[in-house]
Amino acid sequence: MVQGKAGYRFQNWAQTYSSCPEKYFQPSSVEDVRQILAMARQSSKRVKVVGGGHSPSDIACTDEFMISLDKMNRVLEVNKEERRVTVEAGIFLCDLNEELTKHGLALSNLGAVAEVAAAGVIGTGTHNTGIDHGILPTQVVSLSLMTAVGEVLHCSDSVNQDIFQAARLHLGSLGVILTLTYQCQPAFRLHERQFPSTLTEVLDNLDFHMKKSEYFRFLWFPHTENVRVIYQDRTDKPIQSTSSWFWSYAVGYHLLQFLLWVSTFLPSLVPWLNSLFFKLLFSGREERVGRSDTIFTYECLFQQHVQDWSIPIDKTKEALLQLKAWLESTPAVVAHFPVEVRFTRGDDILLSPCFQRDSTYMNIIMYRPYGKDVPRQQYWAAYETIMKRVGGRPHWAKAHNCTRKDFEEMYPSFKKFCSIREKLDPAGMFLNSYLEKVLIS
Ligand SMILES: Cc1cc2nc3c(=O)[nH]c(=O)nc-3n(C[C@H](O)[C@H](O)[C@H](O)COP(=O)(O)OP(=O)(O)OC[C@H]3O[C@@H](n4cnc5c(N)ncnc54)[C@H](O)[C@@H]3O)c2cc1C
């Protein structure tokens, strides 16, 4: 009989949200999961599955039953012919990447971190960049989930198709994801080229940049015109060591953390810091070659608050210029660098921020130097207003102030998702306060 632990404290990566579940379970089999859900039903408890705990919101928090699938983390099957891998839902992508490498395979795209679970990244619609690439859930071709009554459903484009399009971005609200099959590619190396530019140049030549590089993104340094362009492209070149490159960044970021902490007493330093760090770390040209997953991911050295809305791609210039103009007209408000701008192909996943439209993600950030919160409400509100005005949809894992009413307007299939959820979980076993805000109230 699987036992739950008392006294466990869950904290997300950025240490911005935490909760103390009444019981914390680490099942090692499907039968264990079924028993936990039976216990939850008998005692009317709610259940939350946690992955890598990287979501910068309270989406994974609960005071009732918490399940970690860290013991259900095996690779179940590698189909080399179809280049597909089936895994248990708790496997971290960093471990999956190593396994795939052994079989000459790789995922076609990854977010910035890989210490996240295979089911966790599709819980919130993790994305990277590349206009020919969808968000990470588009790489999932089938999955199985256990519903609140303990039934296991297999879903794909041909079986339980509606549930599949809901479950590929599930918010943890449909049941316990047990297994997933990811479509992979032959393993590949990436050549990364970084170089400086200006906001005007990049916005005027967006199409050019998107065609020029498979995984194009750029970083804008608020309060300045400075931009860092990042191209990542497939290559046959040998791997180039990146250690000196990494350490110059690591040292720079530690200096940055200290100076940002100083700027909490003197906010007017922030625009100067944005310029200084651009000059110190981002104004030269850098190149490196590495295994795809090592180039996609990078060390996010210290904690931060983030918002990351997806907007129609043709609104990119308008939205960024509005944000720049607002910051210029409101000098009392300061914004940390970078604003990271990424591009993603549209898809048919019901709650995907890229549902039926090619999109631009605009990620804004306020660091927490040494864990200290920096005022951000005015910046956050101005950004949200601009994002809403241009038809934006917020990243499900990150900060936003939207409720069900907003999502009904943003998502043509929002009601369809809700009715699927209500059928699979009529008693709301998998709800928590975050989900009540976005799905119910
Ligand atoms: C440093 C950092 C960098 C990041 N970079 C990016 C980025 O580049 N792009 C991007 O889009 N996002 C990014 N994120 C956000 C991150 O990718 C998402 O929050 C992702 O969902 C985290 O995965 P996780 O495994 O930690 O999930 P968690 O945060 O643990 O959970 C996410 C959701 O999935 C649910 N869940 C997890 N496993 C299961 C399961 N087996 N069954 C049912 N529900 C489940 C949880 O209940 C929750 O609702 C970043 C976050 C951090 C902290």
The ligand as an ORCA input file, in Angstrom:
! r2SCAN-3c Opt
* xyz 0 1
  C      14.647     28.996    -15.033
  C      13.404     28.729    -15.823
  C      13.446     28.771    -17.210
  C      12.294     28.539    -17.956
  N      12.344     28.625    -19.319
  C      11.236     28.480    -20.042
  C      11.241     28.583    -21.468
  O      12.296     28.755    -22.079
  N      10.069     28.481    -22.120
  C       8.888     28.272    -21.476
  O       7.848     28.209    -22.120
  N       8.852     28.124    -20.139
  C       9.978     28.225    -19.420
  N       9.928     28.067    -18.062
  C       8.672     27.620    -17.464
  C       8.624     26.083    -17.430
  O       9.018     25.506    -18.639
  C       7.209     25.594    -17.175
  O       6.788     26.131    -15.984
  C       7.099     24.058    -17.126
  O       5.734     23.718    -17.025
  C       7.850     23.497    -15.942
  O       7.816     22.095    -15.960
  P       7.829     21.327    -14.569
  O       8.088     19.900    -14.840
  O       8.696     22.028    -13.615
  O       6.305     21.477    -14.198
  P       5.632     21.950    -12.808
  O       5.870     23.396    -12.630
  O       6.028     21.042    -11.719
  O       4.097     21.677    -13.167
  C       3.479     22.341    -14.244
  C       2.041     21.838    -14.391
  O       2.045     20.495    -14.849
  C       1.292     19.677    -13.938
  N       1.871     18.323    -13.969
  C       3.184     18.003    -13.912
  N       3.314     16.668    -14.085
  C       2.078     16.160    -14.229
  C       1.536     14.844    -14.454
  N       2.329     13.773    -14.566
  N       0.202     14.705    -14.551
  C      -0.603     15.769    -14.450
  N      -0.178     17.024    -14.247
  C       1.153     17.204    -14.150
  C       1.362     20.394    -12.611
  O       0.296     20.023    -11.782
  C       1.263     21.835    -13.076
  O      -0.065     22.132    -13.380
  C      11.074     28.260    -17.287
  C      11.029     28.208    -15.895
  C      12.187     28.446    -15.174
  C      12.124     28.409    -13.676
*
